[in-house]
Amino acid sequence: MIPKKGTESGGSGGGGGAQPNAKRLVRKAEVCEMLGVSPSLIDRLIQEARIPLVRIGRTVRFDPDEVLSWFKTTPPRNRSQK
């Protein structure tokens, strides 16, 4: 019998899949689509450390819940002003 996704028991059974309680992280393109902004704006916000992100080595990913919360609570002027 094949267990349903997310119901496997813990342990080191291999497979390399995501942990059942791990949050899904998204790429810059998905954040752009979520917020309706350009990639260059996201690049600038990353460079200025003004958007919540997760660095995995040199890779940048975003927690969609954190980004949406940030977007809702940050005044528009403080999101994009230089």
WOJOFEN-V632897 format. One record per backbone hydrogen bond with DSSP energy under -1.0 kcal/mol. NH is the residue of the N-H (numbers start at 1). CO is the residue of the C=O. E is the energy in kcal/mol with one decimal. If there is no record, write none. Layout:
# WOJOFEN-V632897
nh/co/e
NH/CO/E
NH/CO/E
This chain:
# WOJOFEN-V632897
nh/co/e
7/4/-2.1
22/19/-1.6
26/62/-3.1
31/27/-1.7
32/28/-2.6
33/29/-1.9
34/30/-2.6
35/31/-2.5
36/32/-1.8
37/32/-1.6
42/38/-1.7
43/39/-2.6
44/40/-2.1
45/41/-2.5
46/42/-2.4
47/43/-2.6
48/44/-2.2
49/46/-1.6
50/45/-3.0
54/61/-3.2
56/59/-2.8
59/56/-2.1
61/54/-2.7
62/26/-2.4
67/63/-2.5
68/64/-2.5
69/65/-2.2
70/66/-2.6
71/67/-2.8
72/68/-2.3
73/69/-1.8
74/70/-1.6
78/75/-1.2
80/76/-1.3
81/77/-1.4
